[in-house]
Amino acid sequence: MHNSYEAGGEWERDLFIESSSFAASAVVGSGVAKAGVLGIGFLMVATPVGWVGLVVGGAAVASTAAAASLGTNYWVKNNAGHWYDSLLRTLRIK
C-alpha cells in the first residue's frame, strides 16, 4: 500500500483489498478453530488415550483452521477489487 501511495496509485483500493481479506480470513479461521475446540473438548477428561486423541485432534483443528483462513484470504483478495469498484460506482464516487 505504501508503494502504491508513493507511486500515485490507487492505494485506497489496495487498502480495501488487504484489510477485507485480513478481516475475513481472521473471522473464518477463528470460527473454525472455536468449533473444532468445542468438538474435541470432551477428550480432556478422558484417559491417556484421550490425551493422544486431543493432541491429534488439536493438530487437525489447527490445520483445518489454517486452510480455511488461507482459502478465505485467497478468495476475498481475488474478489475485493470488484467489490470496491462496485461500491464506488454505486455511491457514484468514481
C-alpha positions as CSV (number, residue, x, y, z in Angstrom):
1,M,0.0,0.0,0.0
2,H,2.8,2.4,0.8
3,N,4.4,1.8,-2.5
4,S,1.1,2.3,-4.2
5,Y,0.7,5.6,-2.4
6,E,4.2,6.7,-3.2
7,A,3.7,5.9,-6.9
8,G,0.4,7.8,-7.0
9,G,-1.6,4.6,-7.5
10,E,-4.9,3.5,-6.1
11,W,-3.8,3.0,-2.5
12,E,-7.3,3.2,-1.2
13,R,-8.3,0.2,-3.3
14,D,-5.3,-1.7,-2.2
15,L,-6.1,-0.9,1.5
16,F,-9.7,-2.1,1.0
17,I,-8.5,-5.4,-0.6
18,E,-5.9,-6.1,2.1
19,S,-8.0,-5.2,5.1
20,S,-11.0,-7.1,3.8
21,S,-9.0,-10.2,3.1
22,F,-7.3,-10.0,6.5
23,A,-10.6,-9.5,8.4
24,A,-12.5,-12.2,6.6
25,S,-9.7,-14.8,7.0
26,A,-9.3,-14.0,10.7
27,V,-13.0,-14.4,11.3
28,V,-13.2,-17.7,9.4
29,G,-10.1,-19.1,10.9
30,S,-11.1,-18.3,14.4
31,G,-14.6,-19.6,13.9
32,V,-13.3,-22.9,12.6
33,A,-10.8,-23.2,15.4
34,K,-13.5,-22.4,18.0
35,A,-15.9,-25.0,16.5
36,G,-13.1,-27.6,16.5
37,V,-12.1,-26.9,20.1
38,L,-15.7,-27.4,21.2
39,G,-15.8,-30.6,19.3
40,I,-12.7,-32.2,20.9
41,G,-13.0,-30.6,24.3
42,F,-14.5,-33.7,25.8
43,L,-11.3,-35.6,25.3
44,M,-9.6,-33.6,28.0
45,V,-11.3,-35.6,30.8
46,A,-10.5,-38.9,29.1
47,T,-7.8,-41.4,29.8
48,P,-4.2,-41.1,28.3
49,V,-5.6,-42.4,25.1
50,G,-7.9,-39.5,25.1
51,W,-5.0,-37.2,25.5
52,V,-3.4,-38.6,22.4
53,G,-6.7,-38.0,20.6
54,L,-6.7,-34.5,22.0
55,V,-3.2,-33.8,20.5
56,V,-4.1,-35.4,17.1
57,G,-7.5,-33.6,17.1
58,G,-5.9,-30.3,18.0
59,A,-3.4,-30.7,15.1
60,A,-6.3,-31.4,12.8
61,V,-8.3,-28.4,14.1
62,A,-5.3,-26.1,13.7
63,S,-4.6,-27.3,10.2
64,T,-8.2,-27.1,9.2
65,A,-8.5,-23.6,10.6
66,A,-5.3,-22.5,8.8
67,A,-6.6,-24.0,5.5
68,A,-9.9,-22.2,5.9
69,S,-8.2,-19.0,6.7
70,L,-5.9,-19.2,3.7
71,G,-8.7,-20.2,1.4
72,T,-10.8,-17.3,2.5
73,N,-7.9,-14.9,2.2
74,Y,-7.3,-16.0,-1.4
75,W,-11.0,-15.8,-2.3
76,V,-11.5,-12.4,-0.8
77,K,-8.3,-10.9,-2.3
78,N,-9.5,-12.1,-5.8
79,N,-12.9,-10.5,-5.4
80,A,-12.5,-7.5,-3.2
81,G,-11.3,-5.3,-6.0
82,H,-14.5,-5.9,-7.9
83,W,-16.5,-5.2,-4.7
84,Y,-14.6,-1.9,-4.2
85,D,-15.2,-0.8,-7.8
86,S,-18.9,-1.8,-7.5
87,L,-19.2,0.1,-4.2
88,L,-17.7,3.3,-5.7
89,R,-20.0,3.0,-8.8
90,T,-23.0,2.6,-6.5
91,L,-22.0,5.6,-4.5
92,R,-21.1,7.4,-7.7
93,I,-17.7,8.4,-6.3
94,K,-15.7,7.5,-9.5
